[in-house]
Amino acid sequence: MPGFIASIHGFLASTVFWQGRDPTITADIGHPDGYMRLARPVRAFGVILDNEMTGTTRSSVGLDDRRKRLLFRCWHRGTREMDLILGRFADQEIANLTDGELTELERLIEVPDPDLYAALIGDKELPPADAGALFKRLKAFRAVDQDL
C-alpha cells in the first residue's frame, strides 16, 4: 500500500491541481498545515452565524385557532421580506383585529408575495377588493416605530 500512495502523490504532484502544494500533507482537517481549513464564520445573505435569527416574538397562547393559524401563515410566507413585514405586523396586531379585519388579512395572505410586496412598496396597485383599510394599516406599519 505505501507504494500505491507514493504513486498517487507522484501523480497529484504532477497535475495542475496539486502544483504548489506539499504532496506529503494529507487532507486531514485537523492537521495544522493541511490544505483544508476549518470553517470560519461567514456572512451569507445578511445572516451572521453569531446573531440570533429574527422571528416571531409573540406566543400564540391565548389566541383562538383562527388567529393562531393567521399568525403562523404571516410568519411563513415563502420570502423572508414578506415574513418580516406580515409577521411583525401580526405579532403586534393579531389579538386586536376584528372578525372583518381577520377576513381581510386572510384575503391578503392569499395574494402572491411578489404582488403584495410590490403593492406595499408602492410599485403596483392591488385590486380594490384586496386594498382595504387593513392593507392601508399594514402599509403604514413600521416595525422600527414599534421597537420590534
Secondary structure, 3 states (H helix, E strand, C coil): CHHHHHHHHHHHHHCCCCCCCCCCCCCCCCCCCCCCCCCCCCEECCEECCCCCCCCCCCCCCCCHHHHHHHHHHHCCCCHHHHHHHHHHHHHHHHHCCHHHHHHHHHHCCCCHHHHHHHHHCCCCCCCCCCCHHHHHHHHCCHHHHCC
